[in-house]
Amino acid sequence: MARAGSARSTGAQASCGRRIGPNAQTQAQSLTPTSQDSRRGQTVSTPQSKPESAPTLSERITREREEINRVAEVMREGLRGLYRSQIPRMAAALSYRTIFGLVPVLVIVLVVAGAIIPEQTLEQAISEALEFTGLSEIAIETPGQTPVSDEALAEPTHPAEINKLDQWIADLIARIREVPKATIGFVSALILAYAAISMLVEIERAFNHIYRCVSGRTWWSRITLYWTILTLGTILLGATFFVGQQFHHWVVSAEGDGLIAWVRVNILGFLATASISTLLLTIAYTRVPNTRVQLRPALIGALVAAVLWEAGKWGFTQYLSYSTGYARFYGSLALIPLFLLWVYITWMIVLFGLQVAYALQHFSLEDDRSPSAGEGPTIVEPGMILAVGSFLVTCFREGKPARTEDIAQAIGLPASICARMIEALRAEGVIHALADDHDAFCLARPPESIEARSLVAAAERDVGYPPPEHLRQMRIAAAQSLGRKTLADICCPGESS
């Protein structure tokens, strides 16, 4: 009830754009005595405001403590989101799509990159990409073989072999490059395109699910975005690898030895690769979801994911160096499950970073902190869709679009509930998204032609289950009380005819 009351009061303040900010009230109070003294023929000097005093030590400690509490709450919210957003399941689905679409994506990337990059440079870029992703560190040492006729204590006649995953992928890329482009028929090209697009669609769905986006992009927008990722993304990836490699050469060639050289090479190398990962993940976090992702939360989430990924590469290589079970049971085939495991860990880290970005953007310490806060569905009266419509009318008359997070903040509802109500309004044909920003909405027709009871009926249909008889009678009575009122009557009753 408190949430609904705050929503009604906020909606009333924002109904017709007649807001009086605190600055306006202060100016009005300061102008009143000046006008009275001017009628008396006196000149009154306005006192200058005193400079703000520096915060005390206790205030600084309190502020730092609140910031630490906020960071801790955000990290806990991100960890809870691992299961609430079903990140392990989505990471498994993305791993499957990655394996299924790996070869088609490589074909497209090699065709695009081979047209503008020399062959030697392309091979160097592929080697650096494998090293950057940690695949070059995945290796299996298979024990040497001893002939059956030899004695039991004899030394193996064949030394142990080291099978590396990057060599296996490099051989795969070499075989792909040797295939003549003319032999790829129309049907094969369609299959390759479908496999590549399906992987990117699955990535977009996972990102939209974490950011509570109800609807995805249109197919034309998807094709444009995906083609940009596969073409310009390849060029940007190569440029970042080139800069990182040049920085690595500069660090290695610098003078120094002993502990200082070790710290310089390892720490600065870690910072360089983490910076590249942060840049790439920030672009992905801000561009892939079908909503507006703020830059600061996306940057922090990308930084968290980049650090975890670099730590994961080190931990994974340490695990392989001390583990011999895979080589004993699988032999050289152990590279396949290890590759699948590393892909799964990578997607877990990427999705967790996006969950951290979502928590930073939408979480505040003033939210409910009960154990059930943010878990499960929220019970909301379908009539609250009229508050959403009133806010849209206000933005419509002010000549600006409305965003989901702005609506949620204005009327006091969770962003996920507002997203569902917005989707119901879109299905009803009341609003439409802007062409250049799919998270910005405006009315599709004048508010005088939008009946209020039709919006409530659309929200009731979105509930998804038939109401009991007594509740159905109550809703019928509420709809009859609305009569022929429109959104204009609800928002600004004194201005509608």
C-alpha positions as CSV (number, residue, x, y, z in Angstrom):
1,M,0.0,0.0,0.0
2,A,2.9,2.3,0.7
3,R,4.3,1.7,-2.8
4,A,1.0,2.4,-4.4
5,G,0.5,5.6,-2.4
6,S,3.9,6.9,-3.4
7,A,3.1,6.0,-7.0
8,R,-0.2,8.0,-6.8
9,S,1.4,11.0,-5.2
10,T,4.3,11.0,-7.7
11,G,1.9,10.6,-10.6
12,A,-0.2,13.5,-9.3
13,Q,2.8,15.7,-9.1
14,A,3.9,14.8,-12.6
15,S,0.4,14.8,-14.2
16,C,0.3,18.0,-16.1
17,G,3.9,19.2,-15.8
18,R,3.1,21.7,-13.0
19,R,6.1,20.9,-10.8
20,I,7.6,23.5,-8.5
21,G,11.2,22.7,-7.7
22,P,13.0,23.7,-4.6
23,N,15.1,26.2,-6.5
24,A,11.9,28.0,-7.7
25,Q,10.5,28.2,-4.1
26,T,13.8,29.6,-2.8
27,Q,13.9,32.2,-5.5
28,A,10.2,33.2,-4.8
29,Q,11.0,33.6,-1.1
30,S,14.1,35.7,-1.8
31,L,12.2,38.0,-4.2
32,T,9.3,38.8,-1.9
33,P,11.1,41.1,0.6
34,T,13.0,42.8,-2.2
35,S,9.7,43.8,-3.9
36,Q,8.3,45.1,-0.7
37,D,11.3,47.2,0.1
38,S,11.4,48.6,-3.4
39,R,7.9,50.1,-2.9
40,R,9.3,51.9,0.1
41,G,12.1,53.4,-2.0
42,Q,14.8,51.6,-0.2
43,T,17.6,49.6,-1.6
44,V,18.3,46.3,0.1
45,S,21.6,44.5,-0.5
46,T,21.3,40.8,-0.9
47,P,23.5,38.9,1.5
48,Q,26.0,36.6,0.0
49,S,25.7,33.0,0.7
50,K,28.3,31.6,3.0
51,P,30.7,29.1,1.5
52,E,30.0,25.5,2.5
53,S,32.1,24.2,5.2
54,A,34.3,21.2,4.6
55,P,32.8,17.9,5.8
56,T,33.9,16.8,9.2
57,L,35.8,13.6,9.9
58,S,32.7,11.8,11.1
59,E,30.8,12.8,8.0
60,R,33.6,11.5,5.8
61,I,33.6,8.2,7.7
62,T,29.8,7.9,7.4
63,R,30.0,8.6,3.7
64,E,32.7,6.1,3.1
65,R,30.8,3.5,5.2
66,E,27.7,4.1,3.1
67,E,29.7,3.6,-0.1
68,I,31.2,0.4,1.2
69,N,27.8,-0.9,2.2
70,R,26.5,0.0,-1.2
71,V,29.3,-1.9,-3.0
72,A,28.8,-4.9,-0.7
73,E,25.0,-4.9,-1.3
74,V,25.5,-4.6,-5.1
75,M,27.9,-7.5,-5.1
76,R,25.5,-9.6,-3.0
77,E,22.7,-8.6,-5.4
78,G,24.9,-9.7,-8.3
79,L,25.5,-13.1,-6.7
80,R,21.8,-13.5,-6.0
81,G,21.2,-12.7,-9.6
82,L,23.3,-15.7,-10.6
83,Y,20.4,-17.9,-9.7
84,R,17.5,-15.4,-10.1
85,S,18.6,-14.7,-13.7
86,Q,19.5,-18.4,-14.3
87,I,23.0,-17.4,-15.4
88,P,24.4,-21.0,-15.2
89,R,21.7,-22.3,-17.6
90,M,22.2,-19.4,-20.0
91,A,26.0,-19.9,-19.9
92,A,25.4,-23.6,-20.8
93,A,23.1,-22.6,-23.7
94,L,25.7,-20.0,-24.9
95,S,28.4,-22.6,-24.7
96,Y,26.4,-24.9,-27.0
97,R,25.7,-22.1,-29.4
98,T,29.4,-21.1,-29.4
99,I,30.5,-24.6,-30.4
100,F,27.7,-24.8,-33.0
101,G,28.5,-21.4,-34.5
102,L,32.3,-21.4,-34.1
103,V,33.1,-22.6,-37.6
104,P,30.5,-20.3,-39.4
105,V,31.7,-17.3,-37.4
106,L,35.3,-18.1,-38.2
107,V,34.4,-18.4,-41.9
108,I,32.8,-14.9,-42.0
109,V,35.5,-13.3,-39.9
110,L,38.3,-14.8,-42.1
111,V,36.5,-13.7,-45.3
112,V,36.2,-10.2,-44.0
113,A,39.6,-9.9,-42.4
114,G,41.3,-11.7,-45.4
115,A,40.0,-9.0,-47.8
116,I,41.8,-6.2,-45.9
117,I,44.6,-7.8,-43.9
118,P,47.7,-9.4,-45.4
119,E,48.1,-13.1,-44.8
120,Q,51.1,-12.9,-42.5
121,T,49.4,-10.2,-40.4
122,L,46.3,-12.3,-40.2
123,E,48.2,-15.3,-38.9
124,Q,49.9,-13.1,-36.3
125,A,46.5,-11.7,-35.2
126,I,45.0,-15.2,-34.9
127,S,48.0,-16.3,-32.8
128,E,47.6,-13.2,-30.5
129,A,43.8,-13.8,-30.2
130,L,44.4,-17.4,-29.1
131,E,46.9,-16.2,-26.6
132,F,44.6,-13.4,-25.4
133,T,41.6,-15.8,-24.8
134,G,43.8,-18.2,-22.8
135,L,43.4,-21.0,-25.3
136,S,47.2,-21.2,-25.9
137,E,47.6,-22.1,-22.2
138,I,45.4,-25.2,-22.4
139,A,47.6,-28.2,-23.1
140,I,47.6,-31.9,-22.3
141,E,50.7,-34.0,-21.8
142,T,50.1,-37.5,-22.9
143,P,52.5,-40.1,-21.5
144,G,54.9,-41.9,-23.7
145,Q,54.3,-45.4,-25.0
146,T,56.3,-48.5,-24.2
147,P,56.2,-51.6,-26.4
148,V,54.5,-54.6,-24.9
149,S,57.5,-56.8,-25.4
150,D,59.7,-54.6,-23.2
151,E,60.2,-55.1,-19.6
152,A,57.9,-53.4,-17.1
153,L,60.6,-51.1,-15.8
154,A,61.9,-50.1,-19.2
155,E,61.8,-46.5,-20.2
156,P,59.1,-45.4,-22.8
157,T,60.5,-45.6,-26.3
158,H,58.2,-42.6,-27.3
159,P,58.6,-39.5,-25.2
160,A,55.6,-37.7,-23.8
161,E,53.7,-35.5,-26.2
162,I,52.2,-32.1,-25.4
163,N,48.9,-31.5,-27.2
164,K,47.9,-27.8,-27.2
165,L,44.5,-26.4,-27.9
166,D,45.7,-23.4,-29.8
167,Q,47.5,-25.6,-32.3
168,W,44.3,-27.6,-32.8
169,I,42.3,-24.4,-33.4
170,A,45.0,-23.1,-35.7
171,D,44.9,-26.2,-37.8
172,L,41.1,-25.9,-38.0
173,I,41.5,-22.3,-39.2
174,A,44.1,-23.3,-41.7
175,R,41.7,-26.0,-43.1
176,I,38.9,-23.4,-43.3
177,R,41.2,-21.0,-45.2
178,E,42.1,-23.7,-47.7
179,V,38.5,-24.3,-48.7
180,P,37.9,-22.5,-52.0
181,K,35.2,-19.8,-51.6
182,A,33.7,-20.9,-55.0
183,T,32.8,-24.3,-53.6
184,I,30.5,-22.9,-50.9
185,G,27.1,-23.2,-52.4
186,F,24.0,-21.2,-51.7
187,V,22.5,-23.7,-49.3
188,S,25.9,-24.0,-47.5
189,A,26.1,-20.2,-47.2
190,L,22.6,-20.1,-45.7
191,I,23.5,-22.8,-43.2
192,L,26.6,-20.9,-42.2
193,A,24.7,-17.6,-41.9
194,Y,22.0,-19.3,-39.8
195,A,24.5,-20.9,-37.4
196,A,26.4,-17.6,-36.9
197,I,23.2,-15.5,-36.5
198,S,21.7,-18.1,-34.0
199,M,24.7,-17.7,-31.8
200,L,24.4,-13.9,-31.8
201,V,20.6,-14.1,-31.2
202,E,21.2,-16.4,-28.2
203,I,23.7,-13.8,-26.8
204,E,21.2,-11.0,-27.2
205,R,18.5,-13.0,-25.5
206,A,20.7,-13.7,-22.5
207,F,21.7,-10.1,-22.2
208,N,18.1,-8.9,-22.5
209,H,17.0,-11.5,-19.9
210,I,19.5,-10.1,-17.4
211,Y,18.5,-6.5,-18.1
212,R,14.8,-7.4,-17.9
213,C,14.1,-6.4,-21.5
214,V,10.6,-7.7,-22.5
215,S,11.1,-7.5,-26.3
216,G,14.1,-8.0,-28.6
217,R,15.1,-6.1,-31.7
218,T,13.5,-6.4,-35.0
219,W,15.2,-8.7,-37.5
220,W,16.4,-5.7,-39.6
221,S,18.0,-4.1,-36.5
222,R,19.5,-7.5,-35.6
223,I,21.1,-8.0,-39.0
224,T,22.5,-4.5,-39.0
225,L,23.9,-4.9,-35.5
226,Y,25.3,-8.4,-36.1
227,W,27.0,-7.5,-39.3
228,T,28.6,-4.5,-37.6
229,I,29.9,-6.7,-34.9
230,L,31.3,-9.3,-37.3
231,T,33.0,-6.6,-39.5
232,L,33.9,-3.6,-37.5
233,G,34.3,-5.7,-34.4
234,T,36.9,-7.8,-36.1
235,I,38.8,-4.7,-37.1
236,L,38.6,-3.3,-33.6
237,L,39.6,-6.6,-32.1
238,G,42.7,-6.7,-34.3
239,A,43.6,-3.1,-33.4
240,T,43.3,-3.7,-29.7
241,F,45.5,-6.8,-30.1
242,F,48.1,-4.8,-32.0
243,V,48.2,-2.1,-29.4
244,G,48.4,-4.7,-26.6
245,Q,51.2,-6.5,-28.4
246,Q,53.2,-3.3,-28.9
247,F,52.8,-2.4,-25.3
248,H,54.0,-5.9,-24.3
249,H,57.1,-5.6,-26.5
250,W,57.8,-2.2,-24.9
251,V,57.5,-3.7,-21.4
252,V,59.7,-6.7,-22.2
253,S,62.4,-4.6,-23.9
254,A,62.7,-2.1,-21.1
255,E,65.8,-2.3,-18.9
256,G,65.7,-4.1,-15.6
257,D,66.2,-7.5,-14.1
258,G,65.2,-9.6,-11.1
259,L,62.1,-8.9,-9.1
260,I,61.5,-5.5,-10.8
261,A,61.5,-7.0,-14.3
262,W,59.1,-9.8,-13.1
263,V,56.7,-7.3,-11.6
264,R,56.9,-5.0,-14.6
265,V,56.2,-7.8,-17.1
266,N,53.5,-9.6,-15.2
267,I,51.6,-6.7,-13.6
268,L,51.7,-4.4,-16.6
269,G,50.9,-7.3,-18.9
270,F,47.9,-8.1,-16.7
271,L,46.8,-4.5,-16.7
272,A,47.1,-4.3,-20.5
273,T,45.0,-7.5,-21.2
274,A,42.5,-6.5,-18.5
275,S,42.1,-3.1,-20.2
276,I,41.5,-4.7,-23.6
277,S,38.9,-7.0,-22.1
278,T,37.2,-4.1,-20.2
279,L,37.0,-2.1,-23.5
280,L,35.5,-5.0,-25.5
281,L,33.0,-6.0,-22.7
282,T,31.9,-2.4,-22.2
283,I,31.0,-2.1,-25.9
284,A,29.1,-5.4,-25.7
285,Y,27.3,-4.5,-22.5
286,T,26.1,-1.1,-23.9
287,R,25.2,-2.2,-27.4
288,V,23.8,-5.7,-27.2
289,P,20.9,-5.3,-24.7
290,N,17.8,-3.8,-26.2
291,T,17.6,-1.1,-23.6
292,R,19.7,1.9,-22.5
293,V,22.6,0.7,-20.4
294,Q,24.4,3.5,-18.5
295,L,28.1,3.8,-19.3
296,R,29.4,3.9,-15.7
297,P,27.7,0.6,-14.5
298,A,28.6,-1.1,-17.8
299,L,32.3,0.0,-17.3
300,I,32.4,-1.3,-13.7
301,G,30.7,-4.5,-14.6
302,A,33.1,-5.0,-17.5
303,L,36.1,-4.3,-15.2
304,V,34.8,-6.9,-12.7
305,A,34.4,-9.5,-15.5
306,A,37.8,-8.7,-17.0
307,V,39.6,-9.1,-13.7
308,L,37.7,-12.4,-13.0
309,W,38.5,-13.6,-16.6
310,E,42.3,-12.9,-16.2
311,A,42.3,-14.6,-12.8
312,G,40.3,-17.5,-14.3
313,K,42.9,-18.0,-17.0
314,W,45.7,-18.2,-14.4
315,G,43.7,-20.5,-12.2
316,F,42.7,-22.8,-15.1
317,T,46.3,-23.2,-16.3
318,Q,47.4,-23.9,-12.7
319,Y,44.7,-26.6,-12.5
320,L,45.8,-28.2,-15.7
321,S,49.4,-28.2,-14.6
322,Y,48.6,-30.3,-11.5
323,S,45.8,-32.4,-12.9
324,T,46.6,-35.6,-14.9
325,G,43.2,-37.2,-14.8
326,Y,42.0,-35.8,-18.2
327,A,45.2,-37.0,-20.0
328,R,45.0,-40.4,-18.3
329,F,41.3,-41.1,-19.3
330,Y,41.0,-39.2,-22.6
331,G,44.5,-38.9,-24.0
332,S,44.7,-36.2,-26.7
333,L,40.8,-36.1,-26.8
334,A,41.0,-34.3,-23.4
335,L,41.3,-31.0,-25.3
336,I,37.6,-31.2,-26.3
337,P,36.1,-31.3,-22.8
338,L,38.7,-28.8,-21.5
339,F,37.7,-26.4,-24.4
340,L,34.0,-26.8,-23.5
341,L,34.7,-26.2,-19.9
342,W,36.7,-23.0,-20.6
343,V,34.0,-21.7,-22.9
344,Y,31.4,-22.3,-20.1
345,I,33.6,-20.5,-17.5
346,T,34.0,-17.6,-19.9
347,W,30.3,-17.1,-20.5
348,M,29.7,-17.4,-16.7
349,I,32.1,-14.6,-16.1
350,V,30.7,-12.4,-19.0
351,L,27.1,-12.8,-17.8
352,F,28.1,-12.2,-14.1
353,G,29.7,-8.9,-15.2
354,L,26.5,-7.9,-16.9
355,Q,24.5,-8.8,-13.8
356,V,26.8,-6.5,-11.7
357,A,26.2,-3.7,-14.2
358,Y,22.4,-4.2,-13.9
359,A,22.6,-4.3,-10.1
360,L,24.6,-1.0,-10.1
361,Q,22.2,0.7,-12.5
362,H,19.0,-0.3,-10.7
363,F,19.9,-1.0,-7.1
364,S,19.8,1.6,-4.3
365,L,20.2,1.3,-0.5
366,E,16.7,2.7,-0.1
367,D,15.1,-0.3,-1.7
368,D,13.5,-3.1,0.3
369,R,16.1,-5.3,2.0
370,S,13.9,-8.1,3.1
371,P,15.0,-11.6,2.1
372,S,12.3,-11.7,-0.5
373,A,13.0,-8.3,-2.0
374,G,13.6,-8.7,-5.7
375,E,12.9,-12.4,-5.6
376,G,9.8,-13.8,-7.4
377,P,6.9,-11.9,-8.9
378,T,5.6,-8.6,-7.5
379,I,1.8,-8.2,-6.9
380,V,0.6,-5.0,-8.6
381,E,-2.9,-3.8,-9.3
382,P,-3.5,-3.8,-13.1
383,G,-5.0,-0.3,-12.7
384,M,-1.4,1.0,-12.1
385,I,-1.1,0.9,-15.9
386,L,-3.1,4.2,-15.8
387,A,-0.2,5.8,-13.8
388,V,2.2,4.6,-16.6
389,G,-0.1,6.1,-19.2
390,S,-0.3,9.4,-17.3
391,F,3.5,9.7,-17.2
392,L,3.6,9.0,-20.9
393,V,1.0,11.7,-21.5
394,T,3.1,14.1,-19.5
395,C,6.2,13.3,-21.6
396,F,4.1,13.5,-24.8
397,R,3.0,17.0,-24.0
398,E,6.5,18.1,-23.0
399,G,7.7,16.8,-26.4
400,K,10.2,14.2,-25.0
401,P,10.2,10.4,-25.0
402,A,9.8,8.3,-21.9
403,R,12.2,5.5,-20.8
404,T,11.4,2.4,-18.7
405,E,13.7,3.4,-15.9
406,D,12.3,7.0,-15.8
407,I,8.7,5.6,-15.6
408,A,9.7,3.1,-12.9
409,Q,11.4,5.9,-10.8
410,A,8.5,8.3,-11.3
411,I,5.6,6.0,-10.3
412,G,7.5,3.8,-7.8
413,L,7.2,0.4,-9.5
414,P,9.9,-2.2,-10.3
415,A,11.5,-1.8,-13.7
416,S,10.5,-5.4,-14.6
417,I,6.8,-4.6,-13.9
418,C,7.0,-1.3,-15.9
419,A,8.6,-3.2,-18.8
420,R,5.6,-5.7,-18.9
421,M,3.1,-2.8,-18.8
422,I,4.9,-1.0,-21.5
423,E,4.8,-4.2,-23.6
424,A,1.1,-4.4,-23.0
425,L,0.7,-0.8,-24.2
426,R,2.7,-1.6,-27.3
427,A,0.6,-4.6,-28.1
428,E,-2.5,-2.4,-27.7
429,G,-1.1,0.1,-30.2
430,V,-1.0,2.9,-27.7
431,I,2.7,3.6,-27.8
432,H,5.6,2.8,-30.1
433,A,9.4,2.8,-29.6
434,L,11.6,5.4,-31.3
435,A,13.4,4.2,-34.4
436,D,16.9,5.1,-33.1
437,D,16.3,4.1,-29.5
438,H,14.3,1.0,-28.7
439,D,14.1,1.8,-25.0
440,A,12.4,5.3,-25.6
441,F,8.7,5.4,-26.1
442,C,6.0,7.9,-27.0
443,L,2.3,7.9,-27.6
444,A,1.1,6.6,-30.9
445,R,-2.0,8.6,-30.9
446,P,-3.5,11.6,-29.0
447,P,-4.4,10.9,-25.3
448,E,-8.0,12.1,-26.0
449,S,-8.5,9.0,-28.2
450,I,-7.2,6.4,-25.7
451,E,-9.8,4.9,-23.4
452,A,-8.7,4.2,-19.9
453,R,-10.7,1.0,-19.5
454,S,-9.0,-0.5,-22.6
455,L,-5.6,0.0,-20.9
456,V,-6.8,-1.7,-17.7
457,A,-8.2,-4.6,-19.7
458,A,-4.8,-5.0,-21.5
459,A,-3.0,-5.1,-18.1
460,E,-5.6,-7.7,-16.8
461,R,-5.0,-9.9,-19.9
462,D,-1.2,-9.8,-19.1
463,V,-1.9,-11.4,-15.7
464,G,-2.1,-14.8,-17.4
465,Y,-4.7,-16.6,-15.3
466,P,-8.5,-16.3,-14.9
467,P,-9.5,-14.3,-11.8
468,P,-12.0,-15.7,-9.3
469,E,-15.7,-14.7,-9.7
470,H,-15.7,-12.1,-7.0
471,L,-12.5,-10.5,-8.3
472,R,-14.0,-10.5,-11.8
473,Q,-17.1,-8.7,-10.6
474,M,-14.9,-6.1,-8.9
475,R,-13.0,-5.5,-12.1
476,I,-16.2,-5.1,-14.0
477,A,-17.4,-2.6,-11.5
478,A,-14.1,-0.7,-11.7
479,A,-14.3,-0.7,-15.6
480,Q,-17.9,0.7,-15.4
481,S,-16.8,3.4,-13.1
482,L,-14.2,4.6,-15.7
483,G,-17.0,4.9,-18.3
484,R,-15.8,6.7,-21.4
485,K,-12.9,8.4,-19.7
486,T,-9.7,8.8,-21.7
487,L,-6.1,9.2,-20.7
488,A,-6.4,12.9,-21.0
489,D,-9.3,12.8,-18.4
490,I,-7.2,10.8,-16.0
491,C,-4.0,12.9,-16.4
492,C,-5.4,16.4,-16.6
493,P,-9.2,16.3,-15.8
494,G,-9.5,20.1,-15.8
495,E,-8.1,20.5,-19.3
496,S,-10.0,17.9,-21.2
497,S,-13.3,18.7,-22.8
